[in-house]
Amino acid sequence: MRRSIYRRVLLWDLLVLILNFDIYWKAEHRLMCTSDVCTAAERDRYEKTTYKAQRNVILCISACLLYWSIYRICKFQKDIQSMEEVEKRIKSK
């Protein structure tokens, strides 16, 4: 059981790491329109990449929160089952 949990954690961490690297890469290599030389199309592309980076940040955070909530629910379920087994053993004595 623990190995499957560790595998899932590893896969989620890998996904978050890849998304964070993508965000960093886009932030470092995006077009900077600080002067009037940029055209309207370049500004639109710059804004679009900014929105995509913000979306990816939100996706990373929501993926982490979703995984954490699923993990906690599964852990609570496992704890409840173990408590029920202990209760059955105590009642059978």
DSSP file (Angstrom, degrees, kcal/mol; ACC not computed):
  #  RESIDUE AA STRUCTURE BP1 BP2  ACC     N-H-->O    O-->H-N    N-H-->O    O-->H-N    TCO  KAPPA ALPHA  PHI   PSI    X-CA   Y-CA   Z-CA
    1    1 A M     >        0   0    0      0, 0.0     4,-1.7     0, 0.0     5,-0.1   0.000 360.0 360.0 360.0 -43.0    0.0    0.0    0.0
    2    2 A R  H  >  +     0   0    0      1,-0.2     4,-2.7     2,-0.2     5,-0.2   0.877 360.0  56.1 -65.6 -36.6    2.8    2.4    0.9
    3    3 A R  H  > S+     0   0    0      1,-0.2     4,-2.4     2,-0.2    -1,-0.2   0.904 106.2  49.9 -63.5 -39.8    4.6    1.8   -2.4
    4    4 A S  H  > S+     0   0    0      2,-0.2     4,-2.1     1,-0.2    -1,-0.2   0.882 110.7  50.6 -66.8 -35.6    1.6    2.8   -4.4
    5    5 A I  H  X S+     0   0    0     -4,-1.7     4,-2.5     2,-0.2    -2,-0.2   0.928 110.9  48.6 -65.3 -44.0    1.2    6.0   -2.3
    6    6 A Y  H  X S+     0   0    0     -4,-2.7     4,-2.6     1,-0.2    -2,-0.2   0.883 109.9  52.2 -64.1 -37.8    4.9    6.8   -2.9
    7    7 A R  H  X S+     0   0    0     -4,-2.4     4,-2.5     2,-0.2    -1,-0.2   0.923 110.4  48.1 -63.3 -43.1    4.5    6.2   -6.6
    8    8 A R  H  X S+     0   0    0     -4,-2.1     4,-2.6     2,-0.2     5,-0.2   0.920 111.7  49.6 -63.6 -42.7    1.5    8.5   -6.8
    9    9 A V  H  X S+     0   0    0     -4,-2.5     4,-2.8     1,-0.2     5,-0.2   0.923 110.9  50.4 -61.3 -43.2    3.4   11.2   -4.8
   10   10 A L  H  X S+     0   0    0     -4,-2.6     4,-2.3     1,-0.2    -2,-0.2   0.904 111.0  48.3 -62.4 -42.1    6.4   10.8   -7.2
   11   11 A L  H  X S+     0   0    0     -4,-2.5     4,-2.3     2,-0.2    -1,-0.2   0.916 113.3  46.9 -65.7 -42.6    4.2   11.2  -10.2
   12   12 A W  H  X S+     0   0    0     -4,-2.6     4,-2.7     2,-0.2     5,-0.2   0.916 112.4  50.2 -65.0 -42.3    2.4   14.3   -8.9
   13   13 A D  H  X S+     0   0    0     -4,-2.8     4,-2.5    -5,-0.2    -2,-0.2   0.899 110.3  50.5 -63.0 -39.2    5.7   15.8   -7.8
   14   14 A L  H  X S+     0   0    0     -4,-2.3     4,-2.4    -5,-0.2    -1,-0.2   0.917 110.7  49.0 -63.8 -43.3    7.1   15.2  -11.3
   15   15 A L  H  X S+     0   0    0     -4,-2.3     4,-2.5     2,-0.2    -2,-0.2   0.930 113.0  46.6 -61.6 -46.0    4.0   16.8  -12.9
   16   16 A V  H  X S+     0   0    0     -4,-2.7     4,-2.6     1,-0.2    -2,-0.2   0.893 111.5  52.3 -64.4 -39.4    4.3   19.8  -10.7
   17   17 A L  H  X S+     0   0    0     -4,-2.5     4,-2.4    -5,-0.2    -2,-0.2   0.917 110.5  47.4 -62.5 -43.7    8.0   20.1  -11.3
   18   18 A I  H  X S+     0   0    0     -4,-2.4     4,-2.3     2,-0.2    -2,-0.2   0.919 113.1  48.2 -64.7 -43.3    7.5   20.0  -15.1
   19   19 A L  H  X S+     0   0    0     -4,-2.5     4,-2.2     1,-0.2    -2,-0.2   0.904 112.0  49.5 -64.4 -40.3    4.7   22.6  -14.9
   20   20 A N  H  X S+     0   0    0     -4,-2.6     4,-2.5     2,-0.2    -1,-0.2   0.897 110.3  50.3 -65.7 -39.1    6.9   24.9  -12.7
   21   21 A F  H  X S+     0   0    0     -4,-2.4     4,-2.9     2,-0.2    -1,-0.2   0.902 109.6  51.7 -63.7 -39.7    9.8   24.5  -15.1
   22   22 A D  H  X S+     0   0    0     -4,-2.3     4,-2.4     2,-0.2    -2,-0.2   0.905 110.1  48.8 -62.3 -41.8    7.5   25.5  -18.0
   23   23 A I  H  X S+     0   0    0     -4,-2.2     4,-2.2     2,-0.2    -2,-0.2   0.927 112.9  47.4 -63.1 -45.3    6.3   28.6  -16.0
   24   24 A Y  H  X S+     0   0    0     -4,-2.5     4,-2.2     2,-0.2    -2,-0.2   0.927 111.8  50.3 -62.2 -45.3    9.9   29.6  -15.3
   25   25 A W  H  X S+     0   0    0     -4,-2.9     4,-1.9     1,-0.2    -2,-0.2   0.916 112.4  46.5 -61.2 -44.4   11.0   29.0  -19.0
   26   26 A K  H  X S+     0   0    0     -4,-2.4     4,-0.6     1,-0.2    -1,-0.2   0.864 111.6  52.0 -67.2 -35.1    8.1   31.1  -20.3
   27   27 A A  H  < S+     0   0    0     -4,-2.2     3,-0.3    -5,-0.2    -1,-0.2   0.872 114.0  43.1 -68.8 -35.7    8.8   33.9  -17.7
   28   28 A E  H  < S+     0   0    0     -4,-2.2    -2,-0.2     1,-0.2    -1,-0.2   0.793 122.1  36.9 -79.6 -28.1   12.5   34.1  -18.7
   29   29 A H  H  < S+     0   0    0     -4,-1.9    -1,-0.2    -5,-0.2    -2,-0.2   0.185  86.2 116.3-114.7  16.7   12.0   33.9  -22.5
   30   30 A R  S  < S-     0   0    0     -4,-0.6     2,-0.3    -3,-0.3    16,-0.1  -0.452  74.8 -91.7 -83.5 162.1    8.8   35.9  -23.1
   31   31 A L        -     0   0    0     -2,-0.1     2,-0.7    11,-0.1    -1,-0.1  -0.530  34.3-147.9 -73.4 131.5    8.8   39.0  -25.1
   32   32 A M        -     0   0    0     -2,-0.3     2,-1.0    -3,-0.0     3,-0.2  -0.905   9.8-168.7-104.5 113.8    9.2   42.2  -23.1
   33   33 A C        +     0   0    0     -2,-0.7    -2,-0.0     1,-0.2     3,-0.0  -0.765  33.2 138.9-101.4  86.6    7.3   45.2  -24.5
   34   34 A T        +     0   0    0     -2,-1.0     2,-0.2     0, 0.0    -1,-0.2   0.583  61.9  48.0-104.3 -13.3    8.7   48.1  -22.6
   35   35 A S  S >  S-     0   0    0     -3,-0.2     3,-0.7     1,-0.0     0, 0.0  -0.615  92.5-101.9-117.8-179.6    9.0   50.6  -25.4
   36   36 A D  T 3  S+     0   0    0      1,-0.2    -3,-0.0    -2,-0.2    -1,-0.0   0.388 101.3  89.2 -83.1   4.2    6.7   51.8  -28.2
   37   37 A V  T 3   +     0   0    0      2,-0.0    -1,-0.2     0, 0.0     2,-0.1   0.782  65.7  95.5 -72.1 -27.0    8.6   49.6  -30.8
   38   38 A C  S <  S-     0   0    0     -3,-0.7     2,-0.1     1,-0.1    -5,-0.0  -0.370  71.8-134.0 -68.6 140.7    6.3   46.6  -30.1
   39   39 A T     >  -     0   0    0      1,-0.1     4,-2.2    -2,-0.1     5,-0.2  -0.358  26.5-103.2 -85.5 172.6    3.4   46.1  -32.4
   40   40 A A  H  > S+     0   0    0      1,-0.2     4,-2.4     2,-0.2     5,-0.2   0.877 122.5  53.1 -64.3 -37.2   -0.2   45.3  -31.3
   41   41 A A  H  > S+     0   0    0      2,-0.2     4,-2.4     1,-0.2    -1,-0.2   0.897 108.8  49.2 -65.6 -39.9    0.3   41.7  -32.3
   42   42 A E  H  > S+     0   0    0      2,-0.2     4,-2.4     1,-0.2    -2,-0.2   0.898 111.1  49.6 -66.3 -39.7    3.4   41.4  -30.2
   43   43 A R  H  X S+     0   0    0     -4,-2.2     4,-2.7     2,-0.2    -2,-0.2   0.908 110.8  50.1 -64.3 -41.3    1.7   43.0  -27.2
   44   44 A D  H  X S+     0   0    0     -4,-2.4     4,-2.5     2,-0.2    -2,-0.2   0.918 111.4  48.3 -62.4 -42.5   -1.2   40.6  -27.6
   45   45 A R  H  X S+     0   0    0     -4,-2.4     4,-2.3     2,-0.2    -2,-0.2   0.899 111.2  50.9 -64.3 -40.0    1.2   37.6  -27.8
   46   46 A Y  H  X S+     0   0    0     -4,-2.4     4,-1.9     2,-0.2    -2,-0.2   0.927 112.2  46.1 -61.9 -46.3    3.0   38.9  -24.7
   47   47 A E  H  X S+     0   0    0     -4,-2.7     4,-2.5     1,-0.2    -2,-0.2   0.885 111.0  53.5 -64.6 -38.2   -0.3   39.3  -22.8
   48   48 A K  H  X S+     0   0    0     -4,-2.5     4,-2.3     1,-0.2    -2,-0.2   0.916 109.0  47.5 -64.4 -43.2   -1.4   35.8  -23.9
   49   49 A T  H  X S+     0   0    0     -4,-2.3     4,-2.3     2,-0.2    -1,-0.2   0.867 111.0  52.9 -66.1 -34.4    1.8   34.2  -22.6
   50   50 A T  H  X S+     0   0    0     -4,-1.9     4,-2.3     2,-0.2    -2,-0.2   0.932 110.2  47.0 -64.6 -44.8    1.4   36.1  -19.3
   51   51 A Y  H  X S+     0   0    0     -4,-2.5     4,-2.4     1,-0.2    -2,-0.2   0.888 111.3  51.6 -64.1 -38.8   -2.2   34.7  -19.0
   52   52 A K  H  X S+     0   0    0     -4,-2.3     4,-2.4     2,-0.2    -1,-0.2   0.904 109.3  50.0 -64.9 -40.3   -1.0   31.2  -19.8
   53   53 A A  H  X S+     0   0    0     -4,-2.3     4,-1.9     2,-0.2    -2,-0.2   0.913 111.6  48.3 -64.0 -42.0    1.7   31.4  -17.2
   54   54 A Q  H  X S+     0   0    0     -4,-2.3     4,-2.2     1,-0.2    -2,-0.2   0.896 110.7  51.7 -64.3 -39.2   -0.8   32.6  -14.6
   55   55 A R  H  X S+     0   0    0     -4,-2.4     4,-2.5     1,-0.2    -2,-0.2   0.903 108.1  51.7 -62.7 -41.1   -3.1   29.8  -15.6
   56   56 A N  H  X S+     0   0    0     -4,-2.4     4,-2.4     2,-0.2    -1,-0.2   0.866 107.5  52.3 -65.7 -35.6   -0.3   27.3  -15.2
   57   57 A V  H  X S+     0   0    0     -4,-1.9     4,-2.5     2,-0.2    -1,-0.2   0.936 110.7  47.5 -63.4 -45.3    0.4   28.6  -11.7
   58   58 A I  H  X S+     0   0    0     -4,-2.2     4,-2.7     1,-0.2    -2,-0.2   0.895 111.4  51.3 -62.8 -39.5   -3.2   28.2  -10.8
   59   59 A L  H  X S+     0   0    0     -4,-2.5     4,-2.4     2,-0.2    -1,-0.2   0.898 109.7  49.8 -64.5 -40.4   -3.2   24.7  -12.2
   60   60 A C  H  X S+     0   0    0     -4,-2.4     4,-2.2     2,-0.2    -2,-0.2   0.940 113.6  45.1 -62.2 -47.4   -0.1   23.7  -10.2
   61   61 A I  H  X S+     0   0    0     -4,-2.5     4,-2.4     1,-0.2    -2,-0.2   0.920 114.7  47.5 -64.9 -43.4   -1.6   25.0   -7.0
   62   62 A S  H  X S+     0   0    0     -4,-2.7     4,-2.7    -5,-0.2    -1,-0.2   0.871 110.3  52.9 -68.0 -34.9   -5.0   23.3   -7.6
   63   63 A A  H  X S+     0   0    0     -4,-2.4     4,-2.5     2,-0.2    -1,-0.2   0.912 110.8  47.5 -64.5 -41.6   -3.3   20.0   -8.6
   64   64 A C  H  X S+     0   0    0     -4,-2.2     4,-2.5     2,-0.2    -2,-0.2   0.924 114.0  46.6 -64.5 -44.1   -1.4   20.1   -5.3
   65   65 A L  H  X S+     0   0    0     -4,-2.4     4,-2.5     2,-0.2    -2,-0.2   0.895 112.8  50.0 -65.5 -39.9   -4.5   20.9   -3.3
   66   66 A L  H  X S+     0   0    0     -4,-2.7     4,-2.4     2,-0.2     5,-0.2   0.934 112.4  46.7 -64.3 -45.7   -6.5   18.2   -5.1
   67   67 A Y  H  X S+     0   0    0     -4,-2.5     4,-2.8     1,-0.2    -2,-0.2   0.925 112.5  50.5 -62.0 -43.8   -3.9   15.6   -4.5
   68   68 A W  H  X S+     0   0    0     -4,-2.5     4,-2.6     1,-0.2    -2,-0.2   0.918 111.5  47.6 -61.3 -43.9   -3.6   16.6   -0.8
   69   69 A S  H  X S+     0   0    0     -4,-2.5     4,-2.4     2,-0.2    -1,-0.2   0.912 113.2  47.7 -66.4 -41.1   -7.3   16.4   -0.3
   70   70 A I  H  X S+     0   0    0     -4,-2.4     4,-2.4     2,-0.2    -2,-0.2   0.917 112.5  50.1 -63.9 -42.2   -7.6   13.0   -2.0
   71   71 A Y  H  X S+     0   0    0     -4,-2.8     4,-2.4    -5,-0.2    -2,-0.2   0.925 111.6  47.6 -61.1 -45.3   -4.6   11.7    0.1
   72   72 A R  H  X S+     0   0    0     -4,-2.6     4,-2.7     2,-0.2    -2,-0.2   0.902 111.4  50.4 -65.0 -41.1   -6.2   13.0    3.3
   73   73 A I  H  X S+     0   0    0     -4,-2.4     4,-2.3     2,-0.2    -1,-0.2   0.927 112.6  46.8 -62.9 -44.3   -9.6   11.4    2.5
   74   74 A C  H  X S+     0   0    0     -4,-2.4     4,-2.3     2,-0.2    -2,-0.2   0.893 112.5  50.4 -64.2 -39.5   -7.9    8.1    1.7
   75   75 A K  H  X S+     0   0    0     -4,-2.4     4,-2.5     2,-0.2    -2,-0.2   0.915 110.4  49.2 -65.4 -42.7   -5.8    8.2    4.9
   76   76 A F  H  X S+     0   0    0     -4,-2.7     4,-2.5     2,-0.2    -2,-0.2   0.904 110.8  51.0 -62.2 -40.7   -8.9    9.0    7.0
   77   77 A Q  H  X S+     0   0    0     -4,-2.3     4,-2.2     2,-0.2    -2,-0.2   0.912 110.8  48.1 -62.9 -42.8  -10.7    6.1    5.4
   78   78 A K  H  X S+     0   0    0     -4,-2.3     4,-2.3     2,-0.2    -2,-0.2   0.906 111.5  50.3 -65.0 -41.5   -7.8    3.8    6.1
   79   79 A D  H  X S+     0   0    0     -4,-2.5     4,-2.3     2,-0.2    -2,-0.2   0.901 109.8  50.7 -63.0 -41.1   -7.7    5.0    9.7
   80   80 A I  H  X S+     0   0    0     -4,-2.5     4,-2.2     2,-0.2    -2,-0.2   0.910 110.2  50.0 -63.5 -42.1  -11.4    4.4   10.1
   81   81 A Q  H  X S+     0   0    0     -4,-2.2     4,-2.1     1,-0.2    -2,-0.2   0.910 110.8  48.7 -64.1 -41.8  -11.1    0.9    8.8
   82   82 A S  H  X S+     0   0    0     -4,-2.3     4,-2.1     1,-0.2    -1,-0.2   0.886 111.1  50.6 -66.9 -36.7   -8.3    0.1   11.1
   83   83 A M  H  X S+     0   0    0     -4,-2.3     4,-2.4     2,-0.2    -1,-0.2   0.882 109.1  51.6 -66.5 -37.3  -10.3    1.4   14.1
   84   84 A E  H  X S+     0   0    0     -4,-2.2     4,-2.3     2,-0.2    -2,-0.2   0.889 109.1  50.5 -65.2 -38.7  -13.2   -0.7   13.1
   85   85 A E  H  X S+     0   0    0     -4,-2.1     4,-2.3     2,-0.2    -2,-0.2   0.907 110.9  48.5 -65.0 -41.4  -11.0   -3.8   13.0
   86   86 A V  H  X S+     0   0    0     -4,-2.1     4,-2.3     1,-0.2    -2,-0.2   0.913 110.9  51.2 -63.6 -41.8   -9.6   -3.0   16.4
   87   87 A E  H  X S+     0   0    0     -4,-2.4     4,-2.4     1,-0.2    -2,-0.2   0.900 109.5  50.1 -62.6 -41.2  -13.2   -2.5   17.7
   88   88 A K  H  X S+     0   0    0     -4,-2.3     4,-2.0     2,-0.2    -1,-0.2   0.904 110.7  49.6 -64.1 -41.1  -14.2   -5.9   16.3
   89   89 A R  H  X S+     0   0    0     -4,-2.3     4,-0.8     2,-0.2    -2,-0.2   0.897 111.6  48.6 -64.8 -39.3  -11.3   -7.6   17.9
   90   90 A I  H >< S+     0   0    0     -4,-2.3     3,-0.6     1,-0.2    -2,-0.2   0.909 112.5  48.1 -67.4 -41.0  -12.1   -6.0   21.2
   91   91 A K  H 3< S+     0   0    0     -4,-2.4    -1,-0.2     1,-0.2    -2,-0.2   0.835 107.6  55.9 -67.9 -32.8  -15.8   -7.0   21.0
   92   92 A S  H 3<        0   0    0     -4,-2.0    -1,-0.2     1,-0.3    -2,-0.2   0.686 360.0 360.0 -75.6 -16.7  -14.9  -10.6   20.1
   93   93 A K    <<        0   0    0     -4,-0.8    -1,-0.3    -3,-0.6    -2,-0.2   0.482 360.0 360.0 -75.2 360.0  -12.8  -11.0   23.2
